[in-house]
Amino acid sequence: MRRALITASALAALAVAGCSSDEPADTDSTGDTNPAPATSEAPEPWTEEQIATHLDLTPTETEGSYTYGDACQIPVIMTTPQEVELYAEAGDTVATTPDGTAGVKIVGDCEPDVSAQLEDITR
């Protein structure tokens, strides 16, 4: 009977140990253990301001819409890969950052210029 109890206790301890995380834990000032913070490899998303500034866009009277040069409209600045994919799949003309995480919708004949300018954008 005692052997069965010890075996059951050992198995329970192994099961609990198997469920624990390999991540190191830290402790707060009270000594309580806190889980390790999650780390992310993803860069911060681009902002509209970063894209507009890099492309030297001129705001229009319509909020969120810009012009590039004399004959090119930028009605949308996309700041996430999901937005870029949505507009590209809809058939819109888009120019994107090299990693595809941001871009602009283009109306007019300036796509090559805008694309070239976005190729050298850095954070």
GROMACS elastic network, one bead per residue, 0.5 to 0.9 nm:
[ bonds ]
;  ai    aj funct       b0    kb
    1     4     6  0.52103   500
    1     5     6  0.64133   500
    1     6     6  0.88159   500
    2     5     6  0.51121   500
    2     6     6  0.62695   500
    2     7     6  0.86059   500
    3     6     6  0.51400   500
    3     7     6  0.60620   500
    3     8     6  0.85107   500
    4     7     6  0.50604   500
    4     8     6  0.60154   500
    4     9     6  0.84987   500
    5     8     6  0.51053   500
    5     9     6  0.61006   500
    5    10     6  0.85619   500
    6     9     6  0.50551   500
    6    10     6  0.60849   500
    6    11     6  0.85949   500
    7    10     6  0.50687   500
    7    11     6  0.61569   500
    7    12     6  0.85736   500
    8    11     6  0.51478   500
    8    12     6  0.61500   500
    8    13     6  0.86301   500
    9    12     6  0.50953   500
    9    13     6  0.61859   500
    9    14     6  0.86682   500
   10    13     6  0.50954   500
   10    14     6  0.62447   500
   10    15     6  0.86522   500
   11    14     6  0.50721   500
   11    15     6  0.61488   500
   11    16     6  0.86472   500
   12    15     6  0.50601   500
   12    16     6  0.62295   500
   12    17     6  0.85743   500
   13    16     6  0.51881   500
   13    17     6  0.61034   500
   13    18     6  0.85713   500
   14    17     6  0.50010   500
   14    18     6  0.60636   500
   14    19     6  0.87076   500
   15    18     6  0.51201   500
   15    19     6  0.64977   500
   16    19     6  0.52114   500
   16    20     6  0.66762   500
   17    20     6  0.53855   500
   17    21     6  0.86307   500
   18    21     6  0.81788   500
   20    23     6  0.86877   500
   21    24     6  0.78472   500
   21    35     6  0.89820   500
   23    35     6  0.76855   500
   23    36     6  0.61841   500
   24    35     6  0.72857   500
   24    36     6  0.57781   500
   25    33     6  0.63244   500
   25    34     6  0.56920   500
   25    37     6  0.85491   500
   26    31     6  0.89026   500
   26    32     6  0.83461   500
   26    33     6  0.57175   500
   26    34     6  0.53277   500
   26    35     6  0.65104   500
   26    36     6  0.63353   500
   27    30     6  0.75684   500
   27    31     6  0.52648   500
   27    32     6  0.52829   500
   27    34     6  0.55026   500
   27    35     6  0.84495   500
   28    31     6  0.53324   500
   28    32     6  0.56501   500
   28    33     6  0.66120   500
   28    34     6  0.68898   500
   29    32     6  0.74978   500
   30    33     6  0.88512   500
   34    37     6  0.85498   500
   35    38     6  0.87990   500
   36    39     6  0.89405   500
   40    43     6  0.80020   500
   42    45     6  0.85111   500
   43    46     6  0.87439   500
   45    79     6  0.64029   500
   45    80     6  0.65257   500
   45   101     6  0.75058   500
   45   102     6  0.80049   500
   46    49     6  0.83297   500
   46    50     6  0.65401   500
   46    51     6  0.72264   500
   46    78     6  0.85827   500
   46    79     6  0.52818   500
   46    80     6  0.73482   500
   46   101     6  0.76617   500
   46   102     6  0.65160   500
   46   123     6  0.82365   500
   47    50     6  0.52289   500
   47    51     6  0.65563   500
   47    52     6  0.86468   500
   47    77     6  0.87990   500
   47    78     6  0.86156   500
   47    79     6  0.59928   500
   47   102     6  0.87024   500
   48    51     6  0.52859   500
   48    52     6  0.59838   500
   48    53     6  0.84109   500
   48    64     6  0.85405   500
   48    77     6  0.60777   500
   48    78     6  0.74359   500
   48    79     6  0.65783   500
   49    52     6  0.50755   500
   49    53     6  0.58595   500
   49    54     6  0.83854   500
   50    53     6  0.52767   500
   50    54     6  0.60978   500
   50    55     6  0.86382   500
   50   123     6  0.84926   500
   51    54     6  0.51954   500
   51    55     6  0.61886   500
   51    56     6  0.83896   500
   51    57     6  0.84544   500
   51    77     6  0.74255   500
   51    78     6  0.88692   500
   51    79     6  0.84320   500
   51   102     6  0.81650   500
   51   103     6  0.77212   500
   51   104     6  0.83649   500
   51   118     6  0.83752   500
   51   121     6  0.83941   500
   52    55     6  0.52915   500
   52    56     6  0.58332   500
   52    57     6  0.50847   500
   52    58     6  0.78799   500
   52    59     6  0.86742   500
   52    66     6  0.81319   500
   52    77     6  0.78957   500
   53    57     6  0.64748   500
   54    57     6  0.79071   500
   54   117     6  0.79537   500
   54   118     6  0.78014   500
   54   121     6  0.69946   500
   55    68     6  0.76483   500
   55   114     6  0.71971   500
   55   117     6  0.67095   500
   55   118     6  0.73836   500
   56    68     6  0.73399   500
   56    69     6  0.89018   500
   57    66     6  0.58467   500
   57    67     6  0.57082   500
   57    68     6  0.52721   500
   57    69     6  0.78894   500
   57    74     6  0.81748   500
   58    65     6  0.85546   500
   58    66     6  0.52330   500
   58    67     6  0.51572   500
   58    68     6  0.65806   500
   58    69     6  0.83116   500
   59    62     6  0.78389   500
   59    63     6  0.76976   500
   59    64     6  0.73867   500
   59    65     6  0.60810   500
   59    67     6  0.64641   500
   60    63     6  0.69603   500
   60    64     6  0.78776   500
   60    65     6  0.56978   500
   60    66     6  0.51779   500
   60    67     6  0.67966   500
   61    64     6  0.87918   500
   61    65     6  0.76601   500
   61    66     6  0.85918   500
   62    65     6  0.55473   500
   62    66     6  0.80659   500
   62    75     6  0.86581   500
   63    66     6  0.84145   500
   64    74     6  0.87994   500
   64    75     6  0.68187   500
   64    76     6  0.65560   500
   64    77     6  0.75108   500
   65    73     6  0.76000   500
   65    74     6  0.58645   500
   65    76     6  0.60442   500
   65    77     6  0.79707   500
   66    72     6  0.87231   500
   66    73     6  0.60617   500
   66    75     6  0.60014   500
   66    76     6  0.78908   500
   66    77     6  0.88201   500
   67    70     6  0.73075   500
   67    71     6  0.76730   500
   67    72     6  0.57193   500
   67    74     6  0.55103   500
   67    75     6  0.79978   500
   68    71     6  0.72086   500
   68    72     6  0.51792   500
   68    73     6  0.61356   500
   68    74     6  0.67825   500
   68   110     6  0.78888   500
   68   114     6  0.82692   500
   69    72     6  0.61271   500
   69    73     6  0.85021   500
   69   110     6  0.84001   500
   70    73     6  0.86658   500
   71   107     6  0.87654   500
   71   108     6  0.63402   500
   71   109     6  0.73267   500
   71   110     6  0.79681   500
   72   106     6  0.70487   500
   72   107     6  0.58797   500
   72   109     6  0.63354   500
   72   110     6  0.60841   500
   72   111     6  0.87980   500
   73    76     6  0.89869   500
   73   105     6  0.83234   500
   73   106     6  0.60136   500
   73   108     6  0.62283   500
   73   110     6  0.88512   500
   74    77     6  0.72172   500
   74   104     6  0.64759   500
   74   105     6  0.56752   500
   74   106     6  0.50461   500
   74   107     6  0.63228   500
   74   108     6  0.86659   500
   75   104     6  0.78502   500
   75   105     6  0.62469   500
   75   106     6  0.70430   500
   75   107     6  0.75325   500
   76   103     6  0.85593   500
   76   104     6  0.57135   500
   76   105     6  0.52666   500
   76   106     6  0.78982   500
   77   102     6  0.77088   500
   77   103     6  0.60208   500
   77   105     6  0.65451   500
   78    81     6  0.78649   500
   78    82     6  0.86218   500
   78    83     6  0.55838   500
   78    84     6  0.59450   500
   78    87     6  0.87327   500
   78    96     6  0.86756   500
   78   101     6  0.83324   500
   78   102     6  0.52542   500
   78   104     6  0.56103   500
   78   105     6  0.76861   500
   79    82     6  0.85591   500
   79    83     6  0.69156   500
   79    84     6  0.77204   500
   79   101     6  0.67359   500
   79   103     6  0.66428   500
   79   104     6  0.86045   500
   80    83     6  0.53344   500
   80    84     6  0.64772   500
   80    85     6  0.87748   500
   80   100     6  0.83544   500
   80   101     6  0.52698   500
   80   102     6  0.53130   500
   80   103     6  0.81807   500
   81    84     6  0.50240   500
   81    85     6  0.61289   500
   81    86     6  0.85676   500
   81    99     6  0.88332   500
   81   100     6  0.60048   500
   81   102     6  0.59698   500
   81   103     6  0.84860   500
   82    85     6  0.51215   500
   82    86     6  0.61044   500
   82    87     6  0.87655   500
   82   101     6  0.80545   500
   82   102     6  0.89102   500
   83    86     6  0.50280   500
   83    87     6  0.62964   500
   83    88     6  0.85066   500
   83   101     6  0.86775   500
   83   102     6  0.78088   500
   83   103     6  0.84993   500
   84    87     6  0.54689   500
   84    88     6  0.60699   500
   84    89     6  0.84782   500
   84    94     6  0.76555   500
   84    95     6  0.88243   500
   84    96     6  0.74806   500
   84   100     6  0.71010   500
   84   101     6  0.71702   500
   84   102     6  0.62816   500
   84   103     6  0.62294   500
   84   104     6  0.78783   500
   84   105     6  0.86470   500
   85    88     6  0.51200   500
   85    89     6  0.58753   500
   85    90     6  0.84105   500
   85   100     6  0.85550   500
   86    89     6  0.53313   500
   86    90     6  0.62312   500
   86    91     6  0.89634   500
   87    90     6  0.50384   500
   87    91     6  0.66183   500
   87    92     6  0.55812   500
   87    93     6  0.79434   500
   87    94     6  0.72965   500
   87   105     6  0.74184   500
   88    91     6  0.52808   500
   88    92     6  0.54516   500
   88    93     6  0.68592   500
   88    94     6  0.63564   500
   88   105     6  0.86876   500
   89    92     6  0.74420   500
   91    94     6  0.87253   500
   92   105     6  0.66662   500
   92   106     6  0.75836   500
   92   107     6  0.85763   500
   93   104     6  0.84341   500
   93   105     6  0.58272   500
   93   106     6  0.54212   500
   93   107     6  0.71776   500
   93   111     6  0.75107   500
   94   103     6  0.66247   500
   94   104     6  0.54945   500
   94   106     6  0.57004   500
   94   107     6  0.89618   500
   94   111     6  0.74195   500
   94   115     6  0.83828   500
   95   100     6  0.88881   500
   95   102     6  0.85776   500
   95   103     6  0.53790   500
   95   104     6  0.55107   500
   95   105     6  0.67737   500
   95   106     6  0.73510   500
   95   111     6  0.65344   500
   95   112     6  0.82840   500
   95   114     6  0.64669   500
   95   116     6  0.87239   500
   95   118     6  0.74150   500
   96    99     6  0.77067   500
   96   100     6  0.54032   500
   96   101     6  0.72857   500
   96   102     6  0.56284   500
   96   104     6  0.65299   500
   96   105     6  0.89822   500
   96   114     6  0.86971   500
   96   115     6  0.65829   500
   96   118     6  0.65025   500
   96   119     6  0.79487   500
   97   100     6  0.51094   500
   97   101     6  0.63037   500
   97   102     6  0.56005   500
   97   103     6  0.58990   500
   97   115     6  0.78815   500
   97   118     6  0.53117   500
   97   119     6  0.59953   500
   97   120     6  0.81940   500
   97   121     6  0.69784   500
   98   101     6  0.78891   500
   98   102     6  0.87474   500
   98   118     6  0.72737   500
   98   119     6  0.56395   500
   98   120     6  0.80899   500
   98   121     6  0.82208   500
   99   102     6  0.80015   500
  100   103     6  0.71723   500
  103   115     6  0.89683   500
  103   118     6  0.80620   500
  104   114     6  0.86333   500
  106   109     6  0.80843   500
  106   110     6  0.74561   500
  106   111     6  0.66104   500
  106   114     6  0.86083   500
  107   110     6  0.80745   500
  107   111     6  0.85324   500
  108   111     6  0.76825   500
  109   112     6  0.81155   500
  109   113     6  0.89274   500
  110   113     6  0.54029   500
  110   114     6  0.61911   500
  110   115     6  0.85143   500
  111   114     6  0.51816   500
  111   115     6  0.58479   500
  111   116     6  0.83869   500
  112   115     6  0.51631   500
  112   116     6  0.60642   500
  112   117     6  0.85895   500
  113   116     6  0.51958   500
  113   117     6  0.62170   500
  113   118     6  0.87180   500
  114   117     6  0.50741   500
  114   118     6  0.61848   500
  114   119     6  0.86767   500
  115   118     6  0.51483   500
  115   119     6  0.62840   500
  116   119     6  0.51988   500
  116   120     6  0.74483   500
  117   120     6  0.60711   500
  117   121     6  0.72171   500
  118   121     6  0.52437   500
  118   122     6  0.89179   500
  119   122     6  0.88621   500
